[in-house]
Amino acid sequence: MSTTTLNSDLAPQSAAIASDGALSGTTISRKAVVAAVTGNALEFYDFVIYAYFAVYIGKTFFPVEGEFGSLLAAVAAFGVGFFTRPLGGALIGAFADKAGRKPAMILTVVLITVGTLGLAATPSYASIGMAAPIIVVLCRLLQGFALGGEVGPATALLIEAAPPGRRGLYSSWQIASQGLAVAVGGIFGVVLSLLLSPQDLAAWGWRVPFLVSLMLVPIAVYIRRDLPETHAGTKEHSGAAIVGSVFRNHSRILILGVLATAATAVASQVGNYMVTYAVQVLKLPVALSQGSVLMGGVMTFAFALAGGALCDRFGRRTINLLPRLALMFLIVPMFMWLSGATGAATLLTVTAVLAALTAMFGSAGLVQVPELLPIAVRSTGLSLVYAIGTSLFGGTAQFVVTWLLAVTHNPMAPAWYVAVMCAVSTLAMWTLPESRDVDVNR
């Protein structure tokens, strides 16, 4: 199957809509870029902040016996949120291809807000019993559904409206905004760890970052209302027809894209897990451990943009492959160094290198896959690739790593897991063609 062939069912209607006034090809303003990525940063902040405080959330909602018991339950609940991502990717992604990018992006902000409010307000297990973990799991499912439908429409909009030769840089703001979310979460973690006693942090302090994000939601909804529309939609077709078209006509890109996402999903989740790893395995102070999150966020922000700019200059495949190979060979030696010389310098250095390399190939992958899809199914296709990939690999990563540590007592377990996933995703990415010069408005 040619990756530049338009979907036979949907292309004629898409082209007609474009000729009647779709905004595909219109250059997006910097203000609109900010609007798109601000909502994305807010949503990812809400989702990943759970990981940073998993130790305390586990003790609050999942009173399981053993050193790793409540933590395993907490990270399992974290992983549950990933398994509604494919459903959100299919439904909201198809909605964006059918009705336009902007309404889908407003919908995702509203949905994840409901999930965040539930997490922030749910009483502890000691207060309401089994209702507490049930509510937490339901909130995670809703958050995952919303995030599954966020990445496709937002990235499609940025790619379709980027200036010529800048699609990599513009779409890289998606990963960069996630870095901002990580950094802000790290700041909250450090400040709360310094200001509150361990007892207060476990009792109520971990809820503060969730409550703060709720105050920013009206801003995110407001600025997304002014976004330009880059695709008027294919209203003649149902959402099911659009999803079916992706599986029927673009299955190769879908499968390879999911496999290529494995390294990004696992490496980013291991990066998010570094707080728990530093506290639980390395026995480092909480404030220092939370500082690693801040380092990871800053490096993700900077190197995502660097990766986007570099793949505009040197091509998508080069920036997709070289950082993956580098991480595959470096991750185990870095973790050996961290285990043998535990301290602030080693923790922050390992976190920085892990975040930087992941951000670079993550940005390149996030532009290459959607460029290989026609506009009529681009949002759906990318949503499915990202949602399925992060569900299969990212959603299980923290649970698998925690389980491996509990069973093997080997601090190298996270590193070996990342190395294997890098190898798998490198092979998948190698088979995808270069996409820098394709016409994304086809």
Buried (B, 14 or more C-beta within 10 A) or exposed (E): EEBBEBBEBBBBBBBEBBEEEBBBBEEBEEEBBBBBBBBBBBBBBBBBBBBBBBBBBBBBBBBEEEEBBBBBBBBBBBBBBBBBBBBBBBBBBBBBBBBBBBBBBBBBBEBBBEBBBBBBEBEBBEEBEEEBBEBBBBBBBBBBBBBBBBBBBBBBBBBBBBEEEBBBBBBBBBBBBBBBBBBBBBBBBBBBBEEBEEEEBBBEBBBBBBEBBBEBBEEBBEBBEEBBBBBBBBEBBEBEBBBBBBEEBBEEBBEBBBBBBBBBBBBBBBBBBBBBBBBBBBEBEBBBBBBBBBBBBBBBBBBBBBBBBBBBEBBBBBBBBBBBBBBBEBBBEBBEEBBEEBEEEBBBBBBBBBBBBBBBBBBBBBBBBBBBBBBBBBBBBBBBBBBBBBBBBBBBBBBBBBBBBBEEEEBBBBBBBBBBBBBBBBEBBEEBBBBBEBEBBB
